Amino acid sequence: MIECAATEVSLAIQGLMEKIFNSKHGKRIEQICFAGVYPRYPRYFGCKLIVLTEGHYYTTRLSILQGIRIMTLKAKWIEILFSIATGTRRVRTFFTPMGAIFFGLFVFVFVIMALYVDVLLGITDIFPGQVTIIVSLPFFSFALFLIGWSVHNFLKVKGTPVPFNPPPRLVTSGPYAFVRNPMLTGVFALLFGFGIFFESVSLLFIFTPLFILFNVWELKAIEEPELVKRLGQAYIEYRNMTPMFFPKFRKK
């Protein structure tokens, strides 16, 4: 009886930690081996796991209490995004402008904060004459071209780049044949262009890199797990073959 109960508890803990690993890493588990617990303190109580995912083995320790918090918040956001993205056309249409406006305001706030920091630090007029216009113009041109090309490829299949209203199928044409998030690559170029145009050291070397890091985290934590949930194996294979932002140029 005791052995049976212990086995059930062990399996329950293993199942819970598998869910936490899925939520934390956004990867589909092919095989999981429960390698024991480490009950040092109640708040650190968790499991040691050996995980096979995407052809690689991982050995990891996960705290149950901390993992539940991560899993709950992330799982809720993923579920909300999934439910809207797979909802009715009316629901998706309602949330699309809200998502676009929020993202636009988010970018705007980064630019304003960077300019404010420059004023506080007294770092202005770093380029002479008309250099800012000449140097920033290629960045603006590239950014607008890439953003427009990305939007065009989504609209062709009756979708939008807003995660609330995505295309009904995986898009791998146009710029999406080279990177998974070409529109964000264009936004990064746009921010660098603004940094040069406004002569903002903070935007060039602090806020734009922070913006990139935040988007990497958000994509890995929220959007990509939702894409795996909605598109399945097709997206996993596409993710494994295609870089996130910057294309790889392979030597022949």
C-alpha positions as CSV (number, residue, x, y, z in Angstrom):
1,M,0.0,0.0,0.0
2,I,2.8,2.4,1.0
3,E,4.8,1.6,-2.2
4,C,1.7,2.1,-4.3
5,A,1.0,5.5,-2.7
6,A,4.7,6.5,-3.1
7,T,4.6,5.5,-6.8
8,E,1.4,7.6,-7.4
9,V,3.0,10.6,-5.7
10,S,6.1,10.2,-7.7
11,L,4.1,10.0,-11.0
12,A,2.1,13.0,-10.0
13,I,5.2,15.0,-9.3
14,Q,6.7,13.9,-12.6
15,G,3.6,14.9,-14.5
16,L,3.6,18.3,-12.8
17,M,7.3,18.9,-13.5
18,E,6.8,17.9,-17.1
19,K,4.1,20.6,-17.5
20,I,6.4,23.2,-15.8
21,F,9.3,22.2,-18.1
22,N,7.0,22.7,-21.1
23,S,5.9,26.1,-19.8
24,K,9.4,27.3,-18.9
25,H,11.2,26.2,-22.1
26,G,8.4,26.2,-24.7
27,K,9.6,22.8,-26.1
28,R,7.7,19.7,-26.7
29,I,9.1,16.7,-24.7
30,E,9.7,13.5,-26.5
31,Q,10.8,11.5,-23.5
32,I,11.2,12.3,-19.8
33,C,13.0,10.4,-17.1
34,F,12.2,11.2,-13.4
35,A,15.6,11.1,-11.6
36,G,14.4,11.8,-8.1
37,V,13.6,14.7,-5.8
38,Y,15.7,17.2,-3.8
39,P,13.8,18.1,-0.6
40,R,16.4,20.5,0.8
41,Y,13.8,23.1,1.9
42,P,10.0,23.2,1.3
43,R,10.3,26.2,-1.1
44,Y,13.0,24.4,-3.1
45,F,11.3,21.0,-3.2
46,G,11.4,19.8,-6.8
47,C,12.6,17.2,-9.2
48,K,15.6,16.3,-11.1
49,L,14.7,15.4,-14.7
50,I,16.4,14.0,-17.7
51,V,14.6,15.2,-20.7
52,L,14.8,14.3,-24.4
53,T,13.5,17.1,-26.6
54,E,14.2,18.0,-30.2
55,G,16.9,15.3,-30.3
56,H,18.8,16.6,-27.3
57,Y,19.1,15.4,-23.7
58,Y,18.8,17.9,-20.9
59,T,19.4,17.4,-17.2
60,T,17.6,20.0,-15.1
61,R,16.2,20.7,-11.7
62,L,12.9,22.4,-11.4
63,S,11.3,23.8,-8.2
64,I,7.7,22.9,-7.9
65,L,6.6,26.0,-6.0
66,Q,8.5,28.4,-8.2
67,G,7.6,26.5,-11.3
68,I,3.9,26.6,-10.5
69,R,4.0,30.4,-10.5
70,I,5.8,30.5,-13.8
71,M,3.5,27.9,-15.3
72,T,0.4,29.7,-14.1
73,L,1.2,33.1,-15.5
74,K,2.7,31.9,-18.8
75,A,0.0,29.3,-19.3
76,K,-2.7,31.9,-18.8
77,W,-1.2,34.3,-21.4
78,I,-0.6,31.4,-23.8
79,E,-4.1,30.2,-23.4
80,I,-5.6,33.7,-23.9
81,L,-3.5,34.3,-27.0
82,F,-4.5,30.8,-28.4
83,S,-8.2,31.3,-27.7
84,I,-8.2,34.7,-29.4
85,A,-6.1,33.5,-32.4
86,T,-8.4,30.5,-32.9
87,G,-11.6,32.4,-32.1
88,T,-14.3,33.8,-34.4
89,R,-13.4,36.4,-37.0
90,R,-15.3,39.0,-35.1
91,V,-13.2,38.4,-32.0
92,R,-9.9,38.5,-33.9
93,T,-10.9,41.6,-35.8
94,F,-11.8,43.3,-32.5
95,F,-8.4,42.6,-30.9
96,T,-6.2,43.2,-33.9
97,P,-6.1,47.1,-33.7
98,M,-5.7,46.9,-30.0
99,G,-2.6,44.7,-30.4
100,A,-1.2,46.9,-33.1
101,I,-1.7,50.1,-31.1
102,F,-0.2,48.6,-28.0
103,F,2.9,47.5,-29.9
104,G,3.2,50.9,-31.5
105,L,3.0,52.7,-28.2
106,F,5.5,50.2,-26.7
107,V,8.0,51.2,-29.4
108,F,7.2,54.9,-29.0
109,V,7.8,54.7,-25.2
110,F,11.3,53.2,-25.8
111,V,12.2,56.0,-28.1
112,I,10.9,58.7,-25.8
113,M,12.7,57.2,-22.8
114,A,16.0,57.0,-24.7
115,L,15.7,60.7,-25.7
116,Y,14.9,61.7,-22.2
117,V,18.0,59.8,-20.9
118,D,20.1,61.6,-23.5
119,V,18.9,65.0,-22.2
120,L,19.6,64.0,-18.6
121,L,23.1,62.9,-19.5
122,G,23.7,65.8,-21.7
123,I,24.6,63.6,-24.7
124,T,23.4,65.4,-27.9
125,D,24.7,66.5,-31.3
126,I,27.1,63.6,-31.7
127,F,27.1,63.7,-35.5
128,P,28.2,66.7,-37.6
129,G,26.0,68.4,-40.2
130,Q,23.7,66.3,-42.3
131,V,25.4,63.0,-41.5
132,T,22.4,61.8,-39.4
133,I,20.0,62.0,-42.4
134,I,22.5,60.3,-44.8
135,V,23.3,57.5,-42.4
136,S,19.8,56.9,-41.1
137,L,18.1,56.8,-44.5
138,P,19.3,53.3,-45.4
139,F,18.0,52.0,-42.0
140,F,14.6,53.6,-42.6
141,S,14.4,52.3,-46.2
142,F,15.4,48.7,-45.2
143,A,13.0,48.8,-42.2
144,L,10.0,50.0,-44.2
145,F,10.7,47.6,-47.0
146,L,11.0,44.6,-44.7
147,I,7.9,45.5,-42.6
148,G,5.8,46.1,-45.8
149,W,7.1,42.8,-47.3
150,S,6.2,40.9,-44.1
151,V,2.7,42.4,-43.9
152,H,2.1,41.7,-47.6
153,N,2.9,38.0,-47.2
154,F,0.5,37.7,-44.2
155,L,-2.3,39.6,-45.9
156,K,-2.0,37.3,-49.0
157,V,-3.2,34.4,-46.8
158,K,-5.8,36.4,-45.0
159,G,-3.9,37.1,-41.8
160,T,-2.0,39.9,-40.0
161,P,1.3,40.1,-38.2
162,V,-0.6,40.8,-35.0
163,P,-0.6,37.6,-32.9
164,F,-4.3,38.0,-32.1
165,N,-5.2,37.6,-35.8
166,P,-2.6,35.3,-37.4
167,P,-2.9,33.6,-40.8
168,P,-4.8,30.3,-40.8
169,R,-1.6,28.4,-41.8
170,L,2.2,28.7,-41.3
171,V,3.7,31.3,-43.6
172,T,7.1,30.4,-44.9
173,S,7.2,32.6,-48.1
174,G,8.9,35.9,-48.7
175,P,11.0,37.1,-45.8
176,Y,9.7,34.3,-43.7
177,A,11.8,31.9,-45.7
178,F,14.9,33.5,-44.2
179,V,13.8,34.4,-40.6
180,R,10.9,33.7,-38.4
181,N,10.2,37.2,-37.4
182,P,11.2,39.6,-40.2
183,M,8.8,42.3,-39.2
184,L,10.6,42.6,-35.8
185,T,13.9,42.7,-37.7
186,G,12.5,45.7,-39.6
187,V,11.4,47.3,-36.3
188,F,14.9,46.8,-34.9
189,A,16.4,48.5,-38.0
190,L,13.8,51.3,-37.6
191,L,14.9,51.9,-34.0
192,F,18.6,52.0,-35.0
193,G,17.6,54.5,-37.7
194,F,15.8,56.7,-35.1
195,G,18.8,56.4,-32.9
196,I,21.0,57.8,-35.6
197,F,18.5,60.4,-36.8
198,F,17.9,61.8,-33.3
199,E,21.6,61.4,-32.4
200,S,20.6,59.3,-29.4
201,V,23.4,57.3,-27.8
202,S,20.9,55.8,-25.4
203,L,18.6,54.5,-28.1
204,L,21.5,53.1,-30.1
205,F,23.4,51.3,-27.4
206,I,21.0,50.8,-24.5
207,F,17.2,50.9,-25.3
208,T,17.3,49.2,-28.7
209,P,19.4,46.2,-27.4
210,L,17.0,46.1,-24.4
211,F,14.0,46.1,-26.8
212,I,15.6,43.2,-28.8
213,L,16.2,41.2,-25.6
214,F,12.6,41.7,-24.4
215,N,11.2,40.5,-27.7
216,V,13.5,37.4,-27.6
217,W,12.1,36.6,-24.1
218,E,8.5,37.3,-25.1
219,L,8.7,35.2,-28.2
220,K,10.3,32.2,-26.4
221,A,8.0,32.5,-23.4
222,I,4.6,33.3,-24.9
223,E,4.3,33.4,-28.7
224,E,6.3,30.4,-29.8
225,P,4.7,28.0,-27.3
226,E,1.3,29.3,-28.6
227,L,2.5,28.7,-32.2
228,V,3.6,25.1,-31.3
229,K,0.2,24.6,-29.7
230,R,-1.7,25.9,-32.7
231,L,0.5,24.7,-35.6
232,G,2.1,21.7,-34.1
233,Q,5.0,19.8,-35.7
234,A,5.0,22.1,-38.8
235,Y,6.1,25.0,-36.7
236,I,8.6,23.0,-34.6
237,E,10.4,22.0,-37.9
238,Y,10.2,25.5,-39.2
239,R,11.7,26.9,-35.9
240,N,14.5,24.4,-36.0
241,M,15.5,25.3,-39.6
242,T,14.9,29.1,-39.6
243,P,16.7,31.7,-37.5
244,M,14.6,34.1,-35.2
245,F,15.7,37.5,-36.5
246,F,18.8,37.4,-38.6
247,P,19.4,35.1,-41.6
248,K,22.2,32.7,-41.8
249,F,24.4,32.9,-44.9
250,R,25.8,29.4,-45.5
251,K,28.9,28.9,-47.6
252,K,28.4,26.6,-50.6
